[in-house]
Amino acid sequence: MAGRREDARFITGQGRYLDDIEVPGALWAAFIRSPHAHARIRAVEGDGVGAFTAADIADLEGLRPYQPANMQTGEPFDCEPQPLLARDTAHYVGQPVAFVTGRTPEEALDAADRVQIAYEPLEPEPDRVCLDWRTGDAAAVEEAFSRAVHRVGISLLNHRVVINPMEPRGAAASYDPADGRYTLRVSSQNLHVNRDHVAKCLGVGPERVRFIAEDVGGGFGVKNFAYPEHVLLLWAARRLGRPVRWTATRSEVFLSDHQCRGQRAEAELALDSGGRFLAFRVASTANAGAWFGNVAGGVQTGQFVHLAGTVYAIPAVALHIRAVLTHTPPEGVTRGPGFAEMVNILERLIDKAAAETGIPREALRRRNLAASLPMTNALGFRVDSGAFREGFVLAERCAEGFPERRRESEAAGRLRGLGFACHIKATGGYPEENVELRFHGDGRVDLVTGTQHIGQGHETTFPEIVARCLDLPSDGIRLVQGDTDEIAMGGGHGSSRATYMAGTAIFRASGIVIEKGRTLAADRLEAAEADVEYEAGQFRVAGTDRTVGLFELAGEGALDTYYHWAREWMTFPNGTHVAEVEVDPETGAVRLVRYAAFDDYGEHIDDAIVAGQVHGAIVQGVGQALLEEAVFEPQTGQPLTGSFMDYAMPRADDLPTLELAFTPTRCTTNPLGVKGCGEAGAIAGYPAVTNAILDALAPLGVRSFEGAATPFRVWEAIREAAGGQT
């Protein structure tokens, strides 16, 4: 393909993001947020500016979790709804306590400044356990450890990160008293499900709430869920009789968006004398934030559990999974939630096992990769296809010549390290999806979907799938999405689900269209259906020149087709990434000098779009390894990384040219053979780069460090390994 359809619109400034939309007569909202991680709210005085507080919205429900029960056992979680506004007590810095409106954003901010809130700061509460669950075969694991020749343990922190999409969260709310309907124009990647949760908070049926999203400037998981502001803006629009809108400042993004990762784990691996993995166990504690909401419980009992053991043949696995409530923003999701944490644990543990056993890390990985697919892992989850060994062999070849490159770096006064990470993820997300194909007599087709594009290229790939299925030119196919009134339901975009879920629905809907057309064509051409062939938009009686065009049969909706389906299985993108770094031992500065990815994403709809998704995900994984970390003061819970002055995002000059190669195996769980491609780099990037850094520092005696590999942190680890000598 020449390029993405949407690119011309974006490059020429014709995108329609939330702040590009005119909302006549709209007021602007500003939220007053708690400056304390834990404080009693004594009084709120609005000084005549009409501040709304928890007392004003007493008829609204709080946000309930999207995943209310353990995904494996069905046991309901013991968790409270998240309040829309803090009533008596604030539980994290950034929690909304009150809000005001003004005719302009500046007027609203001025009004917010005049709101006086009396707080009584409180000591942080001890972390409260909200999930304590064990799964796997503990007895088999204990037996394997008892006969193991090698037992290797590791303690890891997978530090929290702030997602920071280019377009902050925001929404514009309106209410029509004539029909009692609410409308929210929103920057979101999940409309139907979020609408349903917001409607519940408002105390109305979903049919009375409409969500609309045009272009969305990135999501990365943080826009997957409803937030208090969505409900409050709609409530205010009804209360005030005018539209009310709000766009988060970057400071609000840092303080109030869901944050991700945040897990401490103790893990052990049992090996025999030849380096075969016998058993694996993990005790982990996740930071759920102030509320165990959205899908935090699903991450811990679903994603983190699903592929324990990742791509390796490990006979016995036992997990002890805990989550605790803290005085930090609620945990959400970003690329590879749960899976990234599991891959990081195992890949870091394998490198430590190599160091302790003397068996090369490449040999340990190669020896233990699952030998054949499909496979069922130790917890009973099935993986249908993959190129585990093929990807790893390519990664090993890529690493050839490393000893010479290391010597060259040492001659220049730098330390060079090499790191591997094998990855896998289950993609599929929300388990239902639907599409509708609507035909127009002039040769156009509208494809209506319940997914949501946030920059991935759906305007290109989805019409291309229709074009291939119906053997039509793709330029006549238009994607319609982003409006809950257009289609019955939708799973949005999360877990790299869109091409798999919507693509499967498109494939099956297209098959129905062709069968409908064949029946109509047989009648029109006075032939038996079995004799009617279809090709390039034409139905033909086999062996004759008698034809009728697809669009000639499409009158009065005769070919319009709606298709809904629910998946039973996921897709499993997989592969191996390899990184090389150089470390300046005098300053601790780390430079990523080589990075290569060898991945299996099944069949590709568009090679360039796949490559773009992989590049973006790698940058996110590398960012966590080298730069990004949400830091809080332990004694007070105050965020210390509240802006880009303190929180570094990766830039182009932080990365080398990324080398990509693909080892596709056709996925058997969907008719297109595709696998989700948007998250692997974020899963593999963090452990691959961190393993490379530790490999570089190993000659100095550095065995571990926690958090992002900032120059100071690396310099500090070098100094500690040297006994405190600089």
N, C-alpha and C positions, 0 to 999 in steps of 0.2 A: 504494500500500500504506500501511497505517496506521503501520508501523514495522518494525524488524527483530525477528524472533522472539526472538533471543538477548538483546535489550536488557533485557527484564523480569528475566531471570535475573541479569544483571550488575548492574543498578541496585539490586536487592534483596539483593545480597550472596550470591547462590546459585551463583556461579561456582565451578568446581572447578579451581583452579590447583594447581600441584605442592605447594606448602606447605599446601594445604587437605586433602591426602590423608593419612590415617592409615596408617602402616606399622608394625604391631605388632612389637615386639622389635628395631626397627632401630637400628643404630649410626649415628653421624654422622661424616663424614670432614672433615678439614681438610687443606689442601694447603700445603706449605712451598715458597715460590717464590723464585727467585733474585732477590737485590737488585742484582745486577750485570748489565750488558748483555753482558759477556764475562768469564768467569772459569773457572779450573780448579777442579774440586771435589776437594779433598784428602781430606776425611773427613766422614762423617756419623755423629754419635753421638746415639742416641735416648734415653739416660738412663732406660732401663727402660720407655719408653712404647710400644715396638713400632712404630717408624717403618719404613715400607716404602720401599725405594729401588730404583734401577734393577737392582741385583743380584738382588732378590727376584722381579722380573718378567722375568727373562732369556728365558723361554719365550714371551713375547708379542711379536708383530710391531709395528712402528711404523705410523703412519697413512700410507697411500699416497695419492697425489693422485687426485682424482676425474677430472681431465682429464689423462691421462698423456702425451698427444701433441698436436702442433700440429694444430689443427682443420682447417686448410686443406691441409697437406701430408701429414699422418699420421706425420711424423717424431717418434719418442719424445723426450720431454724428458730431459735428463740431470739428474735430481734425486733426492735421497735421501729415504727415508721420514722423517717427523717422529717423533722418539722420544717415548714416552709419559712418561718421566721422564728428565731429564738424567743421563747416565752419568758422563762424565769432564769435560765442559765445558758450561757454561750459555751460551746464545747470545742471550738477551734478558731484560730485567727482567720478571719475571712467569712465566718458564718454570718448570713444576713440577719440583722436585728430589726431593721425598719427600712422603709423606702418612701421617697417623695417624688413628685413630678414637677416639671416646668415646661415652658413653651419651647425651650431650646435645651440642648445638653448642658450648656453653661449655666442656664438659669436653674436647672435641676441640681447641678453640683453646688451652686451657691446655696440653694435651699437645704441640701444635705449638710452643708457646713454649719447651718444654724440649728441643726438638731442636736440637742444635748442629751447624752445618755450617761446615767450614773451607774458605774460598775463597781462591784466589790470583787477584786481579784481573789481567786481561790488557788490553793495548791493543786497541781495536776493530780488527777486520780491515778492510782496504779492501773496498768494495762489490765483491762477486763476481758477474760476469755469468752469469746462468743462462738467458738467452734473447737471441739476437741474430739477427734475421730481417728480411728485406726482402720486400715484396710490392707489387704494382701495376706500372705501366709507367713505369719510371724514364726510359727513352729518350724517350717521348712527353712526359713532364713537362718534361724538359730542353729539348726542342725548343720547347715552348710558352713556357717562360720566356725562351728566346732571342729570341722575337719579341714578347714582352709589352711594352706601353707602360708598365704599372705593375707593380712587384714590391714586395710588402709582406710584411714578416716580423714575427714576434712570439715572445717567449719567455714561457712560462707555467708556473707551478706550480699544479697542482690538489692542494691540501693534503689531508693525511690527516684523517679524522674517526673518532670513536668512536661506535658505534651506540647503545648505551644503551637497549634495550627496557625498558619499565616493569617487567616480570618478568625478573629475571636468569636466566642459564642455571642449570640444576640437573637432578638426576636421583635416582631411588631405585631401587636394584638389588637383585635377589634371585636365588637359585639353588635349583632343586629337584633334589636328588640322586636322587630316585626316577625321574625321566625325563631327567635330565641337561640340563634346559632353563634358560636364563637369561631373566629378564624385567627390562626397564628402563622404568620410568615416567619420562618425560622432558619437559622444556619444549623442544619442537622443532617445526620447520615442515617436516620431511622425514624420515619414519619409515622407509620400506622401504629406501631407498638408504643411509641412515645405518646401519641395522641390518646391511646386507650388509658395510659397511666395518668395523664393530665386530666382526662375526663372524669376519672374516678376521684381525683382530688377535688374537682369542682362539684362533684355530686350529680353529674349528668351522664347520659348515655353517650357512647362514642359517636353516634350519628349526629350529635349536636356540636361536635368539634371538628373543625377542618384544619389540617396542617398543610402548608405549602412551602416548598423549598425550591428556589431556582438554582443558580450556581452556588456551590459551597466551597469555600477556600480551605479545604483540608479538614480532616476529621481525626484520623489515626486512632479511633476508638473513643476519644474523649467526647465526641458528639453523638455517641450511641444511645444516650439515655436522657430522660427528662430531668430537669433541674428545677429547684424552687422558683426561679425567675419566670419560667414558662407559665406556671400556674398563676403567679402573682400578677403578671402583666395582663392576662385574660380577665382575672378578677377585677383589676383596676379599670380595664376598658369598660366593663359592664357598670361598675360603680360610678365612674366619672362620665359615662356617656360619650366618650371620645376614644379614638385609637391611642394606644400607649406603646411606645417602643423603647428599646434599650440595646446598646452594644457594649460589651464588656471592654474596659480598658485592659491594657496588658498587665497592669498590676492586679486587676481582678482575676485574670487568667491564672496568675501565679498563686493567688490566695484561695480561689473558690472552685476552680475546675477540679474534676476528679484527677487524682494522681495515680501512678501505676508502679508496678513491681513492689518493692518493699517487703522483703522476706529474708528471714535468717534461717539457716538450715545446718544441721549436723548430719553428715552422711558417711556411710561406710560401704566398702566394697570388699567382698571375699574372692580370692583367686586361688587356683591350684598352682602346682609347681611350674606348669607350663604357661601360666598367665591366662588361663581360661577363667571367665567370670562365673562364679558359683552363686552369688547372692548379692543383693543390693538393698540397703535400708536407709531411710531418710526420716529424720524428725525435723519438721519445719514449723515455723511460726510466721504467719503473714500479718502485716500491719493493715488492718481493715479500715483504719481511719476512725472518725467519730461515729459513723453508722455503718452497720453491716448491710449496705443497700445495693442497689442495681444488681449486678451479677457477681458481686464479690464472693458469695457462697458458691456460685457455679464455677468460678475460676478454681477454687480450692477443692471442690468435690467432683469436678468434671475435667477441665482442661489439664490441671496439674497431675491428675491421676491417670488420665486416659492413656498416655504413652510413657508411663514409667518404664525405664529401661531403654527408651528411645529406639535406636536402630540396632541395638545389640541383642544377642541371644542370651538372656539372663534367666536362669531357671526359676529363681525364687526372688520375690520382691515384697517388702513390707514397708508401709508408710504410716507415720504418725503425724497427722496434720492438725495444726492449731491455727486459729486466727484470733487476734486481740483487738479490742477497741482502744484507740489512742486519741490524743488531742491534735489530730492532723486532719486535713481534708479527706473525705471519703475516698476509698480506693475504687478505681475504675478499671478500664482495660486499655491497653495499647497493643500494637502488633505482637502477636504471639503470646497472649496472656496465659500464664500457667505452663505452657509448653516451653517458653523461653527460660523460665526458672528451672524446669526439670533438665533441659539440655545443658544449661550452665553448670548445674550441680555435677552431672555425670561427666561432662567434658573436662571440667577442672579436676575432678576426682581421678580420671584416667591418667592425666599428666602427673598427678602426685603418685599414683601407683607405679608409673614408669620410673619415676625418680627413686622410689623406695625399693623396687624389685630389681632394678637394673635392666628390665626388659624395655627395649625401645618403644616409645609411645606409638609410633606408626604400627609396629608389630602387634601391640596390644589391641589397637583398634581393628586392624585387619583380621586378626585371629578371632575376634568376638562379634564381628558384624553378622547379622542374621544371614544364614547361608541360602535360604530359599524363600520365595514369596509366592502366594500369600502366606502370612505368618499370623499366629495368635500369640500375644505376649503373655507374660506371667500373670497378669490380672484379667485375662480373658478377652482383651480387645483385639479385633482383627484388623490387619493392614492388608489391603488387596494387592498392592503393586508397589514397586520401587526399584531404584537403581543404586542401592546402597554401595555395593562393591565397585560398580563402574565409576561413580563419582569419587570414591576414595582413591582409586587407582590414578585417576587424573590429577587429584590433589597431590599425591606423592610425586608424580612426574613433575608437576609444577614446582615442587620444593627442591628438585634436583639442582645441584650446584650451590646449595645453601652454605656448606662449609667454606667455600671460596669467598662467597659474599660476606660471610662473617669475618673472615680474615681481613678483607678490604675495609670493613667498617672499623675493626680494631686498630688498623694502621692509621685511621683518621681520628682515633681517640674516642670512638663510640662503640657501644655494645649492641650487638644485633641478635634478635630473637625470632624464632619461628613458632607459630601456633596453629593448631588444627581445631576444627569443631565440626562434628557430624550432627546434622539436624534432621528433625521430622516434626510435622504438625498435622493435626486433623483440622480440615477446613470444611465449613458447611454452615455454621452460625444458626440463625433462626431456622427451624426445620420445615417451614412451609413457604411456598412462593406461588405466584400466579402471573400470567400474562394474558393480554388480549390483542389479537390481530384484527385491525379494522381496515377494510379495503375501500378505495375510492375509484370511481370510474375512470379517472384520468391517469391511472397507473401508479398512484401513490398508495403506500401502506403505512398506517400508524401502528407502531408497536408500543403498547402500554404495559408498563411493568410496575411492580411494587418494590423494586430495589431502588437504590438511591445513589446517584453518582456524586463523588466528592473529589474528582480529578483523575480518576483511574482510566478514563478513555471509553466509558460505556457508550457514548454517542457514536463511537466508531465500531467497537466490537459487537455490540448487540445487533445493530442493523446488518453487520457482516454475517452474523449467524443466521439471521432471517434470509439474507440473500443466498447463502449456501444451501439452506434447507429448501427454499422455494425456487432456487435456480433463477433468481431475478437480479437486476442491477441494484447494488446497495444504495446508490444515490437517490432512489425513489422511496426509501424506507426511512421514516422519521420516528425517533424515540420520543415517547411521551412519558414523563415520570415526574415525581416530586409533588404530587397533589393527592391527598387521601380521598378526594371526591371523584377521582378518575378511575379508580379500581378498588375492588372490594377489600383487599388486604395487602400486606407487604412486609417482608422481613428486613427491609432496609439493607444497609451494607455494613457487614462486620464479619470477621473470621474468613475473609477472602471468599465469600460465599457467592458473589453475584454471578460470575460466569457459569459456575456449576449449577446453581439453583435456577436462575432466570434462563440460562442457556438450555437446561433440560426442559423447562416449560416451553421455551420457544421451539425446540426440536419436536416435541410431541404435539404442540398446537399446529405446527406446520404440517405434520403428517395428517392431522385431522382435516386441515384445509384442502390438502391434495385429494383426500378421499371424498370430501364433499364435492370438490370440483369434478372428480372423475364421474360421480353419480350424475351430476348436472350435465356434464359433457356427453355422457352416454345417451342421455335423453335427447339432448340437442342434436347430436350427430346420428341418432337412431342406430346405436351400436350396443353390443354387450359391454358391461363395465370391464370385464376381464380383457377386452380387446383395446381398451383405451390406455394410451401411454402418456406420460407427462415429461416434458423437457423444455427448459428455457421459457417458462411462462405460457406454454402451449400444450393443449390436450390434442392428441392425434389418435385416430383409429389406425392401429398397427397395419403396416403394409399399404396404406393409402395416403392421399394428400388431403384428406378431410380433417380439418383442425378447427379449434375454437380457442380463443385466448382466455387466460385465467381471469383477466379483468372484465371480459365480456360476460362472464358468469357471476360477477360480484355484485350485481344490482340488488338494491333493497336489503343489503346486509346478508346476502345468501351465503357468503364465505366467511363472514366475521366469526371469529372463534375465540372463546375464553377457555383457559386451561389452568387448573389449580392442582398442585401436587404436594405431597409431604415425603421428605426423604427418610430412608432407613439407615443409610450409611454416609460416611464422610469421604473426602478425598485426602490424600496423604502426600503432599509435596515433601521432598527430602533431598539430601545432598551433603556435600562436604565443602567447607570454606577453609582457606589457608591464608594466614596473614604473616607479614614480616615487619618488624619495627626496628628502629634505631633509638637508643637511649643515650643521652649525654650524661655520664655519671657525675659530672661536676654540678649540673643544675637540675637533674631529674627530668629534663624535657624529653618527651617521647614523640617520635615522628613515625607515622605509618608510611612505610616505603613501598610495600607490595601488598596487594589484596586480590585474591582470585576466588571465584565461586563456581562450583560444578554441581548443577542442580537439575532435578527431575520435576517438571511441572506438567507432566502429561502432554497432551496435544496442545499446540499453541493456536489461538485464533489469529493473533497478530504478534509477530516476533518483536517488533519495536516496543509495543506496549508492555510485553512481558519483561523485556530488558529494562525499561523505565521503572517498572514496579520493583524489580530486584535492586536496581541502583538506589532507589529511595529508601528501601528497607535496610540495606547495608549501611547507609549513612546514619540511620537511626541507631543501629546496633553499635557502630563505631562511636557515635556520639555518647552513648551510655558508657562505653569503655574508657574513653579518654577525657570527656568534658562535662557531661551532664550529671547533676546530682542535686536532689532536693534535700537541703540540710536544715535541721531544726535545732534550736538551743535545747539541750536535754533538760535543764532545770525548769524552763518556762514554756516550752513548746513554741516559742517564737520562730517563725521562718527566717533563716539567715540568707536565703537565696530567693529574694522577692522581686528581682528584676534581671534584665540582661546585663546589668552591671556586675552581678554576682553569679549568674547562671549562664554558662557558655554553651552556645549551640554550634554544631559543626558548620564550617564554611568550606567553600571549594578548595581553598589552599590547605585544609587539614587532611585532604585525601589524595592518594595517588590515582592514576588511571585504574579503574576497576576492570579486571579481566573476568569475562563471563563465558562459560560454556555450558551446554545443556545436554542432559542424558535422558531424554524423555522415555518413559514407559507409559503405555496407555492405561488410564484409570478405568477400572471395570465397573465403577459404581454409577456411571452416568453415560448416556449415549454419545456424548461429544468426546469422551476420553480426557477431559480437562482436569487439572488440579489447581487449587488456589495458589497464586504466585506473589501475593503482596506482603508476606510476613517473614519469609525464611531468613532474609538478611538481618532483620532485627533480632531474630532468635540466635543465629550463628555468630553474628558480628561481635557481640560482647565477649563470649568465651574465647573465640579465636584470637582476638587482639589481646585479651588479658593473658592467655596462655603464652603468647609471643613475648609479652613484656616480662613475665616471670622467667621465661627461658633466657632472655637477655640478661636478667639480673641474677640468675642462678650462680654464676661464678663468684659473685660478691656475697653469697650466702643469704640472699633475700628469698624467702619461701612463700610469703604472702603479704598482701596489704588489702585494705578494705576501701570500697568506694571507687569513684572515677580516678584514673591514673593522671592526676594533675601533677605538674612539675614538683610542687612542694611535697605532695604525698609520696611520690617516688623518691625524691631526695631524702625525705624523712626515713623511708624504709631502708635506703642504702646506708644512711647514717646509723640507724639502729642495728643493722646487721654487722656494721663495723665496730660495734660496742660504743656507739655514741661519738665516735671520732669523725670530724668533718674532713 
